[in-house]
Amino acid sequence: MKKIDKSKADAYFREKNTYMIIYFIIWAIVSYGVVLFAEPLSDIYFNGFPFHYFMGAQGALAVFIILLFVNAVVGDKIDKKYGIDEKRNEEIGRTTTVDH
């Protein structure tokens, strides 16, 4: 296994953590923002339901699932950007054993 430069590793984790913070902020807004503003949002209807009710029942789940897929795609792009190859790791893992 090759060694990775510390500055490159730091940049990799900084970028991954930045995206995690962005996803967390989106999650917090979807989860708590709709609840905090439920009264003003009750005048807006989506699919025949008040918007705050829809977001609590189905919209938030849809946003979370979308965030999971976005995280996977963006994470793969970041891995490729920094030279992390999952296929190579799987090949190495299949042919070697680790004694603990």
URWO-V816020 format. One record per residue. N is the residue number from 0. D_CENTER is the distance of its C-alpha to the mean C-alpha in Angstrom with 2 decimals. Layout:
N | D_CENTER
N | D_CENTER
This chain:
0 | 27.54
1 | 27.54
2 | 26.99
3 | 24.43
4 | 25.52
5 | 24.42
6 | 23.69
7 | 21.51
8 | 19.62
9 | 19.29
10 | 18.00
11 | 15.40
12 | 14.10
13 | 14.53
14 | 12.38
15 | 9.50
16 | 10.12
17 | 10.53
18 | 7.12
19 | 6.00
20 | 8.99
21 | 8.34
22 | 5.40
23 | 8.03
24 | 10.74
25 | 9.76
26 | 9.57
27 | 12.86
28 | 14.48
29 | 13.98
30 | 15.10
31 | 17.82
32 | 18.73
33 | 20.02
34 | 22.00
35 | 23.45
36 | 24.60
37 | 25.65
38 | 29.28
39 | 29.01
40 | 26.49
41 | 28.94
42 | 31.03
43 | 28.35
44 | 28.32
45 | 25.75
46 | 26.92
47 | 29.92
48 | 28.14
49 | 27.67
50 | 24.27
51 | 23.36
52 | 24.40
53 | 22.47
54 | 19.17
55 | 19.90
56 | 20.97
57 | 18.79
58 | 16.83
59 | 14.34
60 | 13.71
61 | 13.33
62 | 10.78
63 | 8.64
64 | 9.31
65 | 8.62
66 | 5.05
67 | 5.00
68 | 7.19
69 | 5.96
70 | 3.36
71 | 6.73
72 | 8.94
73 | 8.09
74 | 8.12
75 | 11.35
76 | 12.76
77 | 12.44
78 | 14.06
79 | 16.76
80 | 17.35
81 | 18.22
82 | 20.12
83 | 18.18
84 | 19.41
85 | 18.24
86 | 21.41
87 | 23.60
88 | 22.14
89 | 22.85
90 | 26.35
91 | 27.07
92 | 25.92
93 | 28.20
94 | 31.24
95 | 31.18
96 | 31.52
97 | 30.76
98 | 33.39
99 | 32.41
